[in-house]
Amino acid sequence: MSDKNTTEAYSRSARKYEIKWKKYLDHTHSKLLAEFESTPEDKILDVSAGTGLFAEHLIEAGFGFRSMTLNDVSAGMLKLARDRFSEKGSIHFQCDYAEELSFEPNSFDVVVSMNAFHNYAGQEKALEQVQRILKPGGHFYLLDWNRSGFFRVVNRLIKLSVPEIINTRSASEAKEMAEGVGLKVESEQEWSYRYWKFFLIRASKK
């Protein structure tokens, strides 16, 4: 289960989150949008949706879907997402831990986890949940910090200065973990942005 300090930290920072991290969010969201695919019939889950900003970007970019569920363990972040989509019937909300998703097996065509995997206390358990709720042939997009190269130093400094869980993985570690729960990694990329390093993995359910 994710640490209580992590949940409370994001709830406290919710209202300033998009302003404080605007350039970071614009960058990571644009990278995922460039690789993202969906159809008008798809059911999408954002496992750690925060304020719902990525869903807004999906809609603005013209991506189709039948429904999208925004899940986040932080009630403060999720409240802003609810306010953002208060009149959008195709957007649903859930407040589950990533390791304890309450959805039925084979529920979603697309699952996204962005900028949050390093905050999961039980990462393998969270990936097992993704594999369980993803439909056969469905796709999983995992974008997160990449603990490699110089970013190892940056990551350590962040870990020492914040109350949240920081359990960052390298791209190769994340790929191995995804494959270990039965997901098939179809593509992967690594890149740097300012002092950050990221990876993006696209996987499918066999």
SVG drawing of the C-alpha trace seen along z (x, -y; Angstrom):
<svg xmlns="http://www.w3.org/2000/svg" viewBox="-23 -28 49 42">
<polyline fill="none" stroke="black" stroke-width="0.4" points="0.0,0.0 1.3,-3.5 2.7,-5.5 0.4,-7.9 3.0,-10.6 2.9,-10.4 -0.8,-10.7 -0.9,-13.7 1.9,-15.5 0.1,-15.4 -3.2,-16.5 -1.4,-19.5 0.2,-20.5 -2.8,-19.8 -3.9,-23.4 -0.4,-24.6 0.7,-21.4 0.0,-22.4 1.5,-25.8 4.6,-24.7 5.3,-21.8 3.9,-23.3 7.0,-22.9 7.7,-19.4 4.0,-18.4 3.9,-19.9 7.0,-18.0 6.0,-14.6 2.5,-14.8 3.6,-15.8 6.0,-12.8 3.3,-10.4 0.8,-11.9 3.3,-11.4 3.2,-7.6 -0.4,-7.2 -3.1,-5.4 -6.8,-4.9 -10.0,-4.3 -13.5,-5.7 -14.5,-2.4 -11.7,-2.2 -12.1,-2.2 -9.1,-4.0 -7.7,-4.0 -5.2,-6.6 -3.9,-4.9 -2.5,-8.0 -4.4,-10.7 -3.7,-13.5 -5.7,-16.6 -6.9,-15.1 -4.6,-17.2 -3.5,-14.4 -7.2,-13.5 -7.8,-17.2 -4.8,-17.0 -6.1,-13.8 -9.5,-15.4 -7.9,-18.6 -5.7,-16.5 -8.7,-14.7 -8.1,-11.2 -11.3,-9.2 -12.5,-6.9 -15.8,-5.5 -14.9,-6.2 -12.0,-7.2 -11.5,-6.5 -9.3,-8.9 -7.9,-7.1 -5.8,-8.7 -5.1,-7.9 -4.8,-11.6 -8.3,-12.9 -7.0,-16.5 -5.8,-15.9 -8.9,-13.9 -11.2,-16.7 -9.6,-19.0 -10.1,-16.3 -13.7,-16.0 -14.1,-19.8 -12.4,-19.8 -14.8,-17.3 -17.9,-17.9 -20.1,-17.9 -18.3,-15.2 -20.3,-12.0 -17.7,-9.8 -15.2,-10.6 -15.4,-8.5 -13.4,-8.7 -11.9,-6.2 -9.7,-6.6 -7.8,-3.3 -4.2,-2.5 -2.3,-1.4 -1.6,1.9 -5.3,2.5 -7.3,1.5 -10.9,2.6 -11.9,3.0 -13.0,6.3 -10.5,8.4 -10.2,7.4 -11.9,4.1 -9.7,1.6 -8.3,1.4 -5.7,-1.1 -4.0,-1.8 -1.6,-4.7 0.7,-5.3 2.6,-8.6 5.0,-10.4 3.9,-8.2 5.6,-4.8 8.4,-6.0 5.8,-6.7 4.3,-3.2 5.3,-1.3 4.5,2.1 5.5,1.7 5.3,5.3 1.9,5.6 0.8,2.5 2.0,4.1 0.1,7.3 -3.0,5.2 -2.5,3.6 -2.0,7.0 -5.2,8.2 -7.5,5.4 -6.1,4.9 -8.0,6.7 -6.1,9.2 -4.4,7.2 -4.8,4.0 -1.9,1.6 -0.1,0.2 1.9,-3.0 4.4,-3.5 6.3,-6.8 8.4,-7.7 11.8,-8.8 14.7,-6.8 17.3,-6.1 20.4,-5.9 23.4,-8.1 23.6,-11.5 20.0,-11.3 21.0,-8.8 22.5,-11.8 19.5,-14.0 17.2,-11.2 19.1,-10.7 18.9,-14.5 15.1,-14.4 14.7,-11.4 16.4,-13.1 14.4,-16.3 10.7,-15.2 8.3,-13.2 7.0,-11.0 8.1,-7.5 10.8,-7.8 11.5,-4.3 12.8,-5.1 13.7,-2.4 15.9,-2.3 14.3,-1.6 15.8,1.9 14.5,2.6 11.0,1.4 11.0,3.5 12.0,6.6 9.3,6.0 6.6,5.6 7.7,8.7 7.8,10.5 4.0,10.1 3.3,11.3 3.2,8.1 4.9,8.0 7.1,4.9 6.6,3.6 8.7,0.5 10.8,-1.6 12.7,-4.8 14.9,-6.9 15.7,-10.6 16.8,-13.5 15.0,-16.8 16.8,-19.5 18.1,-17.6 15.5,-14.8 15.9,-11.5 12.8,-9.5 11.7,-6.3 8.6,-5.4 7.5,-1.8 4.6,-0.6 3.5,3.0 0.6,5.2 -1.3,8.0 -0.6,11.3"/>
</svg>
